[in-house]
Amino acid sequence: MFIVVAAVAHAQADYPARPIRLIVPLPPGGGADLVARVVAERLAKNLNQQVLVDNRAGGGTVIGADLAAKAAPDGYTLLLGTATTHAINSSLVKKLPYDPVKDFAPISLVAVLPQVVVAHPSLPANTLPALIALARSRPGELLFASTGNGSANHLGAEMLNSVASIKTTHVPYKGAGPSVTDLLAGQTQFMFSTIPPVLPHVKANRLKALAVAHAKRSALLPQLPTTAEGGAPGVEASSWNGILARAGTPAAIITRLHTELSAIMTQPDLRERLAAAGVEPMLNTPEEFARYIASETARYAKVVASSGARID
């Protein structure tokens, strides 16, 4: 027994002795991918070991999250958790192959990504109230894109439907890239999106921003009113990202990873880099992150129930 315990302790002391994989359950190009790559770069430097970003998109984030949930609990496979993987899917997906609580060990929230409501320039609405009025006059005709069924931006638009008593039609895509591409082409009329994928298009007038779906205005788009200011109070659909390990990962490894994330997320240049992309850097304890997940799960359960969204 002593030999086994000593071997485990030695392995933890040497952590990490090989590259770490950070699974991102979404395709490259979106806000979550940006956060993952910035954090992985700094984490690799601090740990003196490679941190490899592994994009495993599909299934509304279920494929990547399930892969992480079934990894060895040794700290060498981490997950960039999202609102979808850990707060939405438990209500949305009928047969979820992983348990967002029992299968994971939260380490820290690292980012909140406020969403904006953006529209194609041809849409005859330049403000959120005008969009609402247009949708009321044309029930079911306006098409909104999302990065997938059950994504935070899908449910953001469903919140708008509910709060404003309008009906718009959902068109799901597989990630931020294709959803924004079709919006730019006018195949859909509007969408909720995190800021990074759409900010260049807003600045180039290829898309128009109508509101930010957050409690406060964005520093990148300070003239843009919030959804509450636009007559849709309660429509807040910020995405978020956090780092999680497999449940059962030794406490010493969780502590080491949290310590390094604490050092990383307080670096002024990293915070400036993320903020410039419309991402709010965050940091909390594993216990605080677990409570945040629980509160977000309860909040989105109400949205899923009211929208009738369901994935079998």
Backbone bond lengths (Angstrom), bond angles and torsions (degrees), N, CA, C in turn:
res aa  C-N    CA-C-N  psi(-1)  N-CA   C-N-CA  omega(-1)  CA-C   N-CA-C  phi
1 M - - - 1.471 - - 1.517 110.95 -
2 F 1.332 115.77 -41.60 1.465 119.78 -179.63 1.521 110.85 -60.16
3 I 1.365 115.34 -40.35 1.465 119.57 -178.05 1.529 110.55 -64.25
4 V 1.356 116.44 -42.08 1.461 120.95 -179.87 1.525 110.72 -63.88
5 V 1.331 117.13 -48.05 1.469 121.92 -179.54 1.522 110.39 -61.11
6 A 1.329 115.70 -42.19 1.460 119.82 -179.38 1.524 111.01 -64.92
7 A 1.333 116.11 -38.33 1.465 120.24 179.27 1.520 111.24 -65.37
8 V 1.345 116.77 -42.32 1.463 121.19 178.33 1.527 110.31 -63.39
9 A 1.335 116.45 -44.72 1.465 120.51 179.94 1.518 111.05 -62.28
10 H 1.334 115.85 -39.13 1.469 119.80 179.15 1.527 111.01 -65.37
11 A 1.345 116.06 -41.02 1.465 120.36 179.05 1.517 111.06 -62.42
12 Q 1.329 116.23 -40.14 1.461 119.74 179.31 1.526 110.93 -67.96
13 A 1.327 116.31 -38.66 1.462 120.50 -179.67 1.522 111.12 -65.21
14 D 1.338 116.97 -32.16 1.462 121.44 -179.29 1.517 113.09 -85.97
15 Y 1.307 117.67 -2.04 1.470 121.51 -176.15 1.518 110.84 -66.18
16 P 1.333 117.57 134.02 1.466 127.45 -4.05 1.527 111.21 -94.14
17 A 1.317 115.47 135.08 1.466 121.30 -178.61 1.524 111.88 -98.65
18 R 1.330 117.04 -4.32 1.469 121.71 178.79 1.530 108.43 -151.41
19 P 1.316 118.40 171.46 1.470 120.40 -178.03 1.524 112.94 -59.29
20 I 1.319 115.01 148.67 1.464 123.33 178.14 1.528 107.83 -104.80
21 R 1.311 115.72 139.47 1.463 120.73 177.28 1.525 109.17 -102.99
22 L 1.324 116.90 127.27 1.458 122.53 175.27 1.525 107.86 -108.90
23 I 1.328 115.67 106.14 1.463 120.70 -178.78 1.523 109.56 -79.87
24 V 1.322 115.25 128.51 1.462 122.48 174.32 1.530 106.36 -112.10
25 P 1.332 118.94 115.07 1.468 120.62 -173.46 1.527 114.40 -80.55
26 L 1.312 115.67 28.19 1.458 122.85 -177.64 1.532 109.11 -140.69
27 P 1.338 118.11 159.43 1.470 119.49 -179.96 1.520 111.86 -73.27
28 P 1.331 117.25 164.67 1.467 120.46 175.78 1.532 111.08 -62.16
29 G 1.321 115.19 154.52 1.455 119.67 171.50 1.510 116.35 106.48
30 G 1.326 118.46 -15.26 1.453 121.21 -179.53 1.521 112.29 -95.98
31 G 1.323 115.34 -177.28 1.452 120.46 -178.99 1.517 113.08 -63.93
32 A 1.338 117.08 -40.81 1.463 120.52 -179.77 1.521 111.21 -62.76
33 D 1.327 116.48 -40.22 1.464 120.72 179.18 1.522 110.43 -64.22
34 L 1.322 116.88 -39.50 1.471 121.02 177.20 1.523 110.29 -60.59
35 V 1.334 116.34 -48.51 1.465 120.74 179.93 1.522 110.13 -59.52
36 A 1.336 116.98 -46.31 1.462 121.24 -178.03 1.519 111.55 -58.59
37 R 1.319 116.81 -43.83 1.465 120.03 -175.55 1.531 112.02 -72.04
38 V 1.317 117.01 -35.77 1.462 119.84 177.10 1.527 110.40 -67.50
39 V 1.334 116.45 -45.50 1.472 120.36 -179.83 1.523 110.66 -66.75
40 A 1.346 117.35 -43.03 1.463 120.83 -178.60 1.526 111.26 -61.33
41 E 1.305 116.15 -39.96 1.474 120.66 -179.83 1.523 110.98 -60.40
42 R 1.331 116.48 -46.45 1.464 120.29 -178.80 1.529 111.56 -73.45
43 L 1.324 116.65 -37.29 1.462 120.20 -179.72 1.526 110.08 -64.78
44 A 1.317 117.17 -39.82 1.464 120.95 178.49 1.528 110.88 -61.34
45 K 1.318 115.67 -40.79 1.465 119.90 -179.99 1.524 110.97 -65.14
46 N 1.334 116.68 -43.64 1.461 120.22 -178.12 1.518 112.66 -70.16
47 L 1.349 116.28 -35.53 1.464 120.59 -177.91 1.525 112.53 -88.06
48 N 1.344 116.27 -7.88 1.469 120.86 -177.14 1.527 110.81 56.12
49 Q 1.309 114.81 41.26 1.460 121.42 -178.86 1.527 108.41 -154.34
50 Q 1.315 117.69 149.11 1.463 120.80 179.35 1.526 111.13 -64.63
51 V 1.323 115.98 140.60 1.460 122.29 170.36 1.522 105.44 -123.08
52 L 1.314 116.03 107.52 1.462 122.52 -171.52 1.518 110.85 -96.14
53 V 1.323 117.54 121.97 1.466 122.03 176.99 1.523 108.63 -78.88
54 D 1.317 115.80 124.95 1.462 122.56 -176.84 1.531 108.53 -120.51
55 N 1.325 116.80 99.14 1.469 121.10 179.34 1.520 109.87 -75.93
56 R 1.327 116.85 116.80 1.462 122.66 178.85 1.525 108.24 -124.46
57 A 1.308 115.55 76.28 1.459 121.20 -176.60 1.523 110.63 -79.20
58 G 1.340 114.77 161.08 1.454 120.18 173.71 1.513 112.59 124.79
59 G 1.325 113.99 152.65 1.456 119.30 176.79 1.513 113.99 66.14
60 G 1.334 117.36 26.78 1.461 118.63 -178.58 1.509 112.29 62.27
61 T 1.322 117.88 41.32 1.475 128.75 -178.36 1.530 112.86 78.61
62 V 1.327 118.25 -3.68 1.471 120.66 -175.90 1.523 111.36 -66.53
63 I 1.335 117.99 -39.46 1.464 120.62 -175.93 1.534 111.07 -61.03
64 G 1.320 116.67 -50.58 1.457 119.83 -178.98 1.516 112.85 -66.29
65 A 1.329 116.86 -42.38 1.468 120.10 -179.57 1.522 111.23 -65.03
66 D 1.330 116.64 -39.73 1.464 120.29 179.92 1.524 110.90 -66.77
67 L 1.315 116.68 -37.42 1.460 120.71 176.99 1.525 110.60 -60.56
68 A 1.326 116.25 -44.52 1.465 120.44 178.78 1.526 111.38 -67.48
69 A 1.331 116.51 -35.75 1.468 121.21 -179.02 1.520 112.25 -66.06
70 K 1.327 116.37 -23.60 1.464 120.53 -177.31 1.531 112.70 -106.02
71 A 1.320 116.32 9.04 1.462 120.53 178.03 1.526 110.37 -76.40
72 A 1.311 115.94 163.95 1.471 119.93 176.43 1.531 109.35 -65.54
73 P 1.336 118.03 140.47 1.474 121.32 -179.08 1.524 111.80 -82.16
74 D 1.339 115.20 62.59 1.462 119.41 -175.11 1.522 113.79 -122.71
75 G 1.331 116.92 4.54 1.457 120.08 178.33 1.511 114.97 83.82
76 Y 1.329 117.58 2.81 1.455 119.96 -179.10 1.527 113.11 -97.40
77 T 1.319 116.37 -4.26 1.462 121.30 170.66 1.520 107.74 -128.73
78 L 1.322 116.43 118.86 1.453 122.95 178.95 1.523 108.51 -116.88
79 L 1.317 115.92 161.86 1.465 121.46 177.75 1.509 109.93 -123.28
80 L 1.335 115.66 135.35 1.459 119.41 167.04 1.532 105.42 -85.22
81 G 1.319 116.10 95.36 1.456 120.94 -178.95 1.518 110.94 -73.77
82 T 1.327 115.72 152.28 1.461 121.84 -178.67 1.525 109.35 -131.55
83 A 1.316 115.32 173.27 1.464 119.35 175.05 1.518 110.44 -58.38
84 T 1.330 116.65 -33.75 1.463 119.88 -179.34 1.518 111.80 -71.58
85 T 1.344 116.96 -48.12 1.467 119.55 -176.82 1.520 112.45 -64.00
86 H 1.349 116.54 -36.32 1.460 118.74 -169.45 1.524 116.15 -119.13
87 A 1.325 118.86 -2.91 1.463 118.92 177.88 1.512 113.28 -130.36
88 I 1.311 117.41 -25.14 1.467 121.39 -174.60 1.520 112.41 -101.52
89 N 1.327 116.76 -45.81 1.465 119.90 -172.40 1.523 114.28 -60.51
90 S 1.313 117.40 -29.77 1.470 118.84 -178.39 1.521 111.51 -64.32
91 S 1.333 117.93 -28.22 1.459 121.51 176.57 1.518 112.16 -93.86
92 L 1.319 116.20 -28.29 1.459 120.93 -170.97 1.524 113.50 -87.50
93 V 1.331 116.61 -40.44 1.464 121.31 -172.23 1.530 109.70 -95.62
94 K 1.316 115.29 121.11 1.466 120.47 -174.53 1.523 112.43 -63.96
95 K 1.322 117.01 -44.15 1.468 121.13 -178.46 1.523 109.35 -120.45
96 L 1.309 116.06 71.67 1.459 121.30 -179.09 1.531 109.02 -72.13
97 P 1.333 118.28 125.21 1.464 120.02 -174.18 1.532 114.91 -78.78
98 Y 1.304 116.90 -3.57 1.463 120.49 177.34 1.522 109.03 -133.15
99 D 1.323 116.36 160.12 1.460 121.84 176.30 1.526 107.86 -104.41
100 P 1.346 118.26 115.71 1.464 120.36 -176.31 1.532 113.84 -59.69
101 V 1.323 117.15 -24.01 1.466 120.01 -179.13 1.524 111.40 -97.50
102 K 1.316 117.32 -53.84 1.470 121.35 -173.23 1.522 113.53 -70.58
103 D 1.323 117.70 -27.35 1.467 120.41 -174.45 1.517 114.15 -91.89
104 F 1.334 118.09 -2.86 1.463 119.58 -174.06 1.528 112.50 -132.93
105 A 1.316 113.96 153.21 1.460 122.10 173.94 1.526 107.46 -115.33
106 P 1.334 118.41 106.64 1.474 120.30 179.13 1.524 111.14 -62.86
107 I 1.322 115.97 142.21 1.463 120.72 176.78 1.531 110.00 -113.00
108 S 1.325 116.92 -55.56 1.467 119.53 175.38 1.522 110.68 -167.51
109 L 1.310 114.90 145.06 1.464 121.39 164.95 1.523 106.43 -70.15
110 V 1.330 118.00 137.71 1.463 119.43 -179.20 1.524 113.67 -121.06
111 A 1.328 117.52 -18.25 1.465 117.80 -176.25 1.520 111.47 -159.50
112 V 1.304 115.33 144.18 1.462 122.94 167.61 1.521 106.30 -118.69
113 L 1.332 115.12 131.41 1.460 120.62 -176.91 1.532 109.11 -116.35
114 P 1.322 117.90 97.13 1.465 120.08 177.27 1.520 110.98 -58.10
115 Q 1.307 116.34 142.61 1.455 120.33 177.97 1.522 110.78 -100.77
116 V 1.307 114.26 151.01 1.460 120.22 175.71 1.524 108.50 -119.76
117 V 1.321 115.47 151.32 1.457 121.28 173.13 1.518 106.44 -92.08
118 V 1.334 116.19 117.52 1.468 120.92 -179.32 1.523 109.28 -121.45
119 A 1.314 115.60 152.60 1.467 120.69 -176.64 1.522 110.23 -137.36
120 H 1.329 114.53 157.56 1.464 120.29 173.85 1.531 108.76 -68.27
121 P 1.332 118.28 143.70 1.472 120.56 -177.80 1.524 114.36 -56.90
122 S 1.328 117.37 -25.46 1.468 119.76 -178.15 1.521 112.91 -76.04
123 L 1.329 118.00 -14.09 1.471 119.87 -179.19 1.524 109.37 -66.21
124 P 1.327 118.35 125.82 1.469 120.25 -178.88 1.525 112.35 -78.06
125 A 1.328 115.82 56.67 1.466 122.36 177.17 1.516 107.52 -154.88
126 N 1.319 116.60 123.15 1.467 121.40 -177.86 1.513 113.61 -110.05
127 T 1.326 116.93 -0.68 1.454 121.77 178.11 1.524 108.17 -137.59
128 L 1.322 116.73 165.27 1.461 119.63 177.44 1.527 111.52 -64.44
129 P 1.345 120.04 -43.88 1.469 118.56 176.25 1.530 112.51 -57.79
130 A 1.328 116.57 -37.01 1.471 119.45 179.05 1.524 110.94 -68.30
131 L 1.331 117.00 -36.92 1.470 120.70 176.64 1.523 110.05 -63.68
132 I 1.316 116.55 -43.89 1.461 121.06 179.24 1.528 110.58 -61.59
133 A 1.334 116.02 -44.89 1.471 119.96 179.88 1.527 110.72 -63.29
134 L 1.326 116.90 -40.45 1.461 120.78 179.27 1.533 110.68 -64.68
135 A 1.324 116.18 -42.67 1.460 120.15 180.00 1.528 111.12 -64.40
136 R 1.318 116.91 -35.38 1.476 120.03 178.35 1.528 111.10 -66.95
137 S 1.318 115.36 -33.21 1.475 119.04 -178.64 1.527 112.35 -80.90
138 R 1.339 115.27 -16.50 1.471 119.63 -178.33 1.531 109.63 -134.74
139 P 1.336 117.53 64.16 1.470 120.72 -174.61 1.524 112.97 -57.18
140 G 1.346 114.54 127.32 1.458 121.32 177.15 1.509 115.24 80.96
141 E 1.336 117.87 -7.34 1.469 120.01 -174.84 1.527 113.32 -85.28
142 L 1.328 117.38 -33.35 1.464 119.60 -178.47 1.528 109.75 -75.89
143 L 1.316 115.83 132.50 1.461 121.70 -178.89 1.528 109.78 -102.73
144 F 1.321 116.48 129.34 1.466 119.13 174.82 1.516 109.99 -114.33
145 A 1.325 115.66 136.77 1.455 122.04 179.52 1.520 109.98 -88.74
146 S 1.323 115.39 157.86 1.467 120.48 171.49 1.515 108.35 -146.79
147 T 1.312 115.90 169.27 1.466 120.64 178.62 1.524 111.40 -84.59
148 G 1.324 117.61 5.38 1.462 120.96 176.59 1.511 111.92 149.21
149 N 1.320 116.28 157.78 1.460 121.21 177.15 1.525 110.46 -57.74
150 G 1.327 115.69 128.37 1.454 119.59 177.59 1.508 115.30 82.04
151 S 1.328 117.65 0.87 1.465 120.10 176.56 1.518 109.59 -67.86
152 A 1.328 116.06 161.24 1.459 119.48 179.98 1.520 111.34 -60.74
153 N 1.348 117.42 -33.78 1.473 117.29 179.86 1.528 111.62 -77.20
154 H 1.325 118.42 -27.45 1.471 120.01 171.11 1.524 109.61 -61.84
155 L 1.331 115.82 -49.61 1.464 119.10 -177.24 1.523 112.06 -71.09
156 G 1.330 117.08 -25.26 1.462 119.30 174.25 1.516 110.91 -61.40
157 A 1.329 116.41 -45.32 1.470 120.01 178.16 1.526 111.40 -67.38
158 E 1.334 116.40 -34.24 1.474 119.13 176.63 1.528 110.64 -66.91
159 M 1.340 116.47 -35.01 1.469 119.88 174.27 1.522 109.96 -60.58
160 L 1.339 115.82 -43.72 1.462 120.22 179.97 1.529 110.08 -62.26
161 N 1.335 116.53 -43.96 1.466 120.13 177.00 1.520 110.83 -55.07
162 S 1.335 115.91 -45.28 1.463 120.94 -176.24 1.526 112.43 -70.14
163 V 1.337 115.66 -49.69 1.470 120.35 -175.80 1.525 111.34 -66.60
164 A 1.339 116.56 -40.19 1.468 120.42 -176.30 1.525 113.11 -91.36
165 S 1.326 116.59 -1.71 1.475 121.52 -179.01 1.527 111.55 55.68
166 I 1.342 114.88 50.26 1.452 120.97 177.57 1.530 108.88 -123.48
167 K 1.317 116.01 169.67 1.457 120.88 176.29 1.523 108.77 -130.01
168 T 1.354 115.57 116.23 1.456 121.35 173.11 1.528 107.17 -124.49
169 T 1.307 117.60 161.34 1.461 121.87 -170.38 1.524 111.59 -107.62
170 H 1.326 115.49 130.08 1.461 122.69 -175.98 1.521 111.76 -82.03
171 V 1.350 116.21 133.90 1.464 122.96 173.03 1.531 107.05 -125.19
172 P 1.342 117.99 101.02 1.470 120.09 -177.46 1.525 113.00 -81.08
173 Y 1.333 115.34 146.19 1.458 122.47 175.63 1.523 109.01 -126.80
174 K 1.319 115.62 172.34 1.459 120.38 178.68 1.525 109.99 -99.86
175 G 1.327 115.27 74.62 1.456 119.98 177.08 1.510 114.24 108.31
176 A 1.343 113.91 172.21 1.460 120.48 -176.22 1.525 112.21 -68.78
177 G 1.333 117.20 -40.29 1.461 120.50 -176.29 1.512 114.06 -54.77
178 P 1.345 118.72 -59.18 1.468 119.14 -178.30 1.523 113.99 -67.18
179 S 1.338 117.34 -31.61 1.468 118.67 -179.90 1.523 110.98 -67.84
180 V 1.332 116.96 -42.15 1.465 120.61 178.83 1.531 110.36 -69.64
181 T 1.325 117.09 -38.09 1.462 121.00 179.39 1.530 111.27 -58.83
182 D 1.326 116.64 -45.57 1.464 119.47 -179.41 1.522 112.18 -72.32
183 L 1.328 117.57 -30.84 1.462 119.52 174.60 1.527 109.72 -65.53
184 L 1.324 116.61 -42.49 1.465 120.61 177.73 1.526 111.42 -61.11
185 A 1.328 116.13 -32.47 1.464 120.78 -179.25 1.523 112.87 -83.52
186 G 1.350 116.51 -4.27 1.452 120.02 179.91 1.515 114.04 80.62
187 Q 1.338 117.50 13.90 1.461 120.30 177.46 1.523 111.37 -72.60
188 T 1.336 116.12 -26.95 1.466 122.13 171.46 1.522 107.03 -125.75
189 Q 1.338 116.19 167.00 1.474 119.07 -174.99 1.529 113.84 -99.51
190 F 1.324 117.22 -33.07 1.467 118.15 -178.79 1.519 109.21 -157.45
191 M 1.332 115.11 170.67 1.458 119.90 173.96 1.516 110.05 -163.56
192 F 1.312 115.81 159.73 1.451 123.06 166.09 1.528 105.81 -90.26
193 S 1.319 117.74 135.23 1.462 120.50 -178.90 1.520 110.06 -148.02
194 T 1.328 116.07 148.83 1.451 117.92 167.50 1.529 107.63 -64.36
195 I 1.311 116.78 161.59 1.462 120.50 -172.37 1.534 113.96 -70.65
196 P 1.356 120.41 -41.68 1.469 119.00 -173.36 1.530 116.19 -52.40
197 P 1.347 120.57 -45.80 1.467 118.14 -176.34 1.528 114.86 -71.48
198 V 1.332 117.29 -20.84 1.476 118.63 -173.99 1.521 114.24 -111.14
199 L 1.319 118.19 -14.46 1.463 119.94 -175.55 1.535 113.07 -56.68
200 P 1.346 120.15 -45.72 1.471 118.83 178.74 1.528 112.67 -60.14
201 H 1.325 116.76 -34.94 1.465 120.35 -179.22 1.529 111.78 -73.89
202 V 1.328 116.32 -33.42 1.467 119.83 175.79 1.524 109.74 -66.76
203 K 1.333 115.86 -43.80 1.463 119.68 -179.56 1.524 111.81 -65.32
204 A 1.343 116.83 -30.31 1.466 121.10 -179.59 1.523 112.40 -90.96
205 N 1.347 116.51 5.37 1.467 122.82 179.54 1.525 113.54 63.95
206 R 1.337 115.81 22.46 1.466 119.29 173.81 1.527 111.43 -84.34
207 L 1.334 115.29 -19.14 1.460 122.67 171.76 1.522 107.28 -135.91
208 K 1.323 116.60 155.49 1.465 119.03 175.01 1.524 109.08 -117.14
209 A 1.327 115.43 135.66 1.460 121.99 -179.71 1.523 109.16 -92.06
210 L 1.332 115.95 133.21 1.463 120.78 -176.33 1.532 112.84 -107.16
211 A 1.335 117.26 -31.70 1.466 120.05 -178.14 1.513 108.92 -169.03
212 V 1.326 116.07 158.92 1.459 121.32 172.52 1.525 107.88 -106.04
213 A 1.331 116.75 127.42 1.471 121.68 -175.48 1.521 109.95 -88.61
214 H 1.312 114.64 64.88 1.466 121.40 -174.29 1.526 107.78 -147.33
215 A 1.312 116.25 165.07 1.464 120.45 -178.58 1.520 112.38 -70.02
216 K 1.335 116.59 -22.94 1.469 119.90 -179.99 1.514 109.77 -135.76
217 R 1.311 115.74 161.94 1.457 120.70 180.00 1.527 110.89 -68.93
218 S 1.330 115.55 157.66 1.462 121.49 178.48 1.517 110.17 -86.84
219 A 1.335 115.99 137.68 1.465 120.32 177.24 1.526 111.19 -65.60
220 L 1.337 117.33 -24.08 1.459 120.71 179.43 1.516 112.46 -79.04
221 L 1.334 115.52 -26.19 1.465 120.92 180.00 1.534 108.19 -131.97
222 P 1.326 116.97 64.59 1.472 120.75 -170.54 1.522 114.74 -63.45
223 Q 1.341 117.67 -22.88 1.458 119.40 179.94 1.526 112.38 -84.01
224 L 1.333 116.30 -8.15 1.460 120.77 -176.28 1.522 110.06 -82.00
225 P 1.343 118.66 121.10 1.471 120.18 -179.51 1.528 111.71 -70.29
226 T 1.302 115.56 158.97 1.460 120.50 173.94 1.532 108.57 -77.52
227 T 1.326 115.33 166.50 1.464 119.62 176.79 1.525 110.76 -61.92
228 A 1.327 116.95 -35.21 1.467 119.61 177.87 1.517 110.59 -63.90
229 E 1.330 116.45 -42.63 1.465 120.63 177.73 1.526 111.17 -65.74
230 G 1.338 116.59 -25.07 1.452 121.25 -179.99 1.519 113.54 -91.08
231 G 1.311 117.28 12.32 1.458 120.09 175.07 1.509 115.53 91.43
232 A 1.346 116.92 15.64 1.472 120.00 178.34 1.522 109.78 -130.06
233 P 1.340 117.15 66.51 1.470 119.94 -179.69 1.523 111.13 -62.97
234 G 1.339 115.16 141.99 1.461 119.78 179.69 1.509 114.01 91.08
235 V 1.333 116.87 -9.79 1.469 119.70 178.43 1.526 107.58 -87.49
236 E 1.320 115.37 86.14 1.460 122.39 178.41 1.518 107.85 -123.68
237 A 1.317 115.99 119.66 1.472 120.14 -172.51 1.519 111.58 -131.57
238 S 1.312 116.18 40.35 1.459 118.24 178.64 1.524 110.49 -64.80
239 S 1.323 115.80 135.37 1.453 120.38 172.36 1.526 108.20 -83.04
240 W 1.308 116.24 162.76 1.461 119.58 175.58 1.519 110.30 -146.63
241 N 1.320 114.96 157.94 1.458 122.17 179.11 1.516 110.39 -131.89
242 G 1.303 116.12 142.29 1.457 121.23 175.91 1.514 110.28 -146.57
243 I 1.312 116.44 161.33 1.461 122.10 179.92 1.526 108.84 -99.86
244 L 1.331 115.33 128.36 1.464 121.59 178.62 1.521 109.52 -131.46
245 A 1.336 115.48 151.04 1.454 122.18 173.85 1.521 108.44 -113.15
246 R 1.300 116.10 173.67 1.466 121.53 175.98 1.520 108.66 -69.14
247 A 1.331 117.10 138.90 1.464 120.69 174.68 1.523 109.30 -56.39
248 G 1.317 115.75 140.04 1.457 119.91 -177.91 1.506 113.61 95.42
249 T 1.332 117.49 -6.07 1.460 120.39 175.26 1.523 108.96 -61.88
250 P 1.330 119.29 132.73 1.471 121.00 -177.31 1.526 112.92 -51.67
251 A 1.314 114.81 140.34 1.469 120.96 -177.40 1.528 111.57 -57.65
252 A 1.339 116.40 -34.97 1.467 119.49 -178.99 1.528 111.23 -63.32
253 I 1.330 116.62 -34.95 1.461 120.59 179.19 1.527 110.50 -73.37
254 I 1.324 116.51 -41.25 1.471 119.95 176.23 1.521 109.69 -58.98
255 T 1.319 116.52 -44.35 1.466 121.06 -180.00 1.528 110.81 -62.95
256 R 1.331 116.41 -42.20 1.472 119.98 179.74 1.528 110.72 -62.27
257 L 1.321 115.89 -46.10 1.462 119.78 -179.59 1.524 111.03 -64.38
258 H 1.335 116.99 -40.33 1.465 119.37 179.36 1.524 110.80 -65.57
259 T 1.322 116.49 -39.88 1.463 120.50 178.32 1.521 111.02 -59.75
260 E 1.341 116.12 -44.66 1.462 119.73 -179.29 1.530 111.39 -68.74
261 L 1.342 116.81 -39.72 1.465 119.36 176.87 1.529 110.92 -63.22
262 S 1.329 116.64 -36.87 1.467 120.45 178.51 1.519 110.76 -62.14
263 A 1.329 115.59 -39.88 1.460 119.55 178.57 1.523 111.38 -68.91
264 I 1.324 115.69 -39.01 1.463 121.03 -177.50 1.523 111.97 -69.27
265 M 1.329 116.00 -49.51 1.463 120.18 -170.77 1.528 113.55 -73.48
266 T 1.319 116.99 -6.78 1.467 119.88 175.92 1.530 112.13 -101.94
267 Q 1.330 117.35 1.94 1.462 120.32 178.44 1.536 109.60 -70.98
268 P 1.332 117.40 123.08 1.471 120.17 -176.10 1.528 114.12 -56.36
269 D 1.350 117.63 -40.30 1.461 118.61 -177.35 1.527 111.50 -70.06
270 L 1.342 117.31 -34.18 1.467 119.35 176.08 1.516 110.55 -66.96
271 R 1.321 116.62 -43.09 1.459 120.15 180.00 1.531 110.43 -62.95
272 E 1.326 116.61 -39.91 1.459 120.35 178.00 1.529 111.20 -66.09
273 R 1.321 116.15 -39.24 1.470 120.73 -179.65 1.526 110.97 -63.90
274 L 1.319 116.54 -44.38 1.460 119.89 179.28 1.526 111.13 -69.70
275 A 1.335 115.90 -42.83 1.464 119.47 -179.14 1.522 111.17 -61.53
276 A 1.334 116.98 -35.10 1.465 121.10 179.26 1.522 111.75 -65.74
277 A 1.338 116.38 -20.72 1.460 121.06 178.66 1.526 112.31 -98.39
278 G 1.340 116.64 4.47 1.457 119.57 178.89 1.508 113.78 87.38
279 V 1.329 116.72 22.08 1.461 121.88 -179.36 1.525 109.01 -112.70
280 E 1.328 117.11 133.69 1.455 121.23 177.02 1.527 109.12 -95.07
281 P 1.340 118.49 111.14 1.459 120.34 179.34 1.528 110.50 -64.71
282 M 1.321 116.39 142.26 1.455 121.32 -177.53 1.526 109.91 -135.83
283 L 1.327 115.64 162.55 1.456 121.62 175.39 1.524 107.89 -158.74
284 N 1.317 117.10 132.97 1.452 120.37 172.15 1.519 109.68 -150.80
285 T 1.308 117.16 179.05 1.457 120.83 -179.08 1.527 109.42 -84.06
286 P 1.331 117.52 163.02 1.465 119.05 175.21 1.527 113.06 -55.14
287 E 1.328 116.64 -38.34 1.462 120.28 179.74 1.524 111.47 -68.49
288 E 1.323 116.55 -40.69 1.470 120.37 177.98 1.525 111.07 -66.90
289 F 1.326 116.02 -38.07 1.465 119.76 178.79 1.529 110.24 -65.27
290 A 1.327 117.16 -39.50 1.472 120.70 177.73 1.524 110.71 -62.20
291 R 1.324 117.44 -41.12 1.475 120.71 179.14 1.526 110.62 -68.78
292 Y 1.324 116.88 -35.72 1.465 120.75 177.79 1.519 110.47 -64.14
293 I 1.325 117.03 -44.17 1.463 121.16 177.64 1.524 110.29 -58.79
294 A 1.336 116.74 -43.41 1.473 120.66 -179.85 1.528 111.13 -62.11
295 S 1.324 117.38 -42.58 1.467 120.32 -179.09 1.522 111.29 -68.92
296 E 1.328 117.67 -38.63 1.457 121.47 178.23 1.529 111.16 -68.36
297 T 1.324 116.57 -36.22 1.464 120.91 177.70 1.524 110.08 -61.04
298 A 1.328 116.22 -44.64 1.472 120.70 179.49 1.528 110.87 -65.63
299 R 1.330 116.82 -39.67 1.468 120.40 -178.64 1.522 111.17 -65.43
300 Y 1.324 116.66 -46.26 1.461 119.62 -177.57 1.523 112.74 -74.84
301 A 1.334 117.44 -24.57 1.468 119.52 176.31 1.524 110.48 -59.50
302 K 1.324 116.58 -36.90 1.468 120.91 178.76 1.531 110.65 -67.86
303 V 1.340 116.12 -38.88 1.460 119.60 -179.74 1.526 110.46 -67.90
304 V 1.329 116.40 -43.90 1.462 120.26 179.07 1.526 110.12 -60.84
305 A 1.329 116.18 -43.44 1.464 119.79 -178.93 1.518 110.92 -63.93
306 S 1.332 117.66 -43.29 1.472 119.68 -176.62 1.523 112.28 -72.77
307 S 1.354 116.61 -29.18 1.458 120.41 -178.37 1.529 112.02 -82.29
308 G 1.331 115.52 -23.56 1.459 119.52 -176.27 1.516 112.94 77.81
309 A 1.321 117.41 9.11 1.461 120.73 179.42 1.517 110.30 -66.33
310 R 1.321 116.07 141.96 1.464 120.79 -178.14 1.523 109.84 -160.41
311 I 1.316 115.84 138.67 1.464 121.06 175.25 1.513 107.56 -124.29
312 D 1.332 116.71 121.51 1.463 120.87 -179.01 1.534 110.20 -82.97
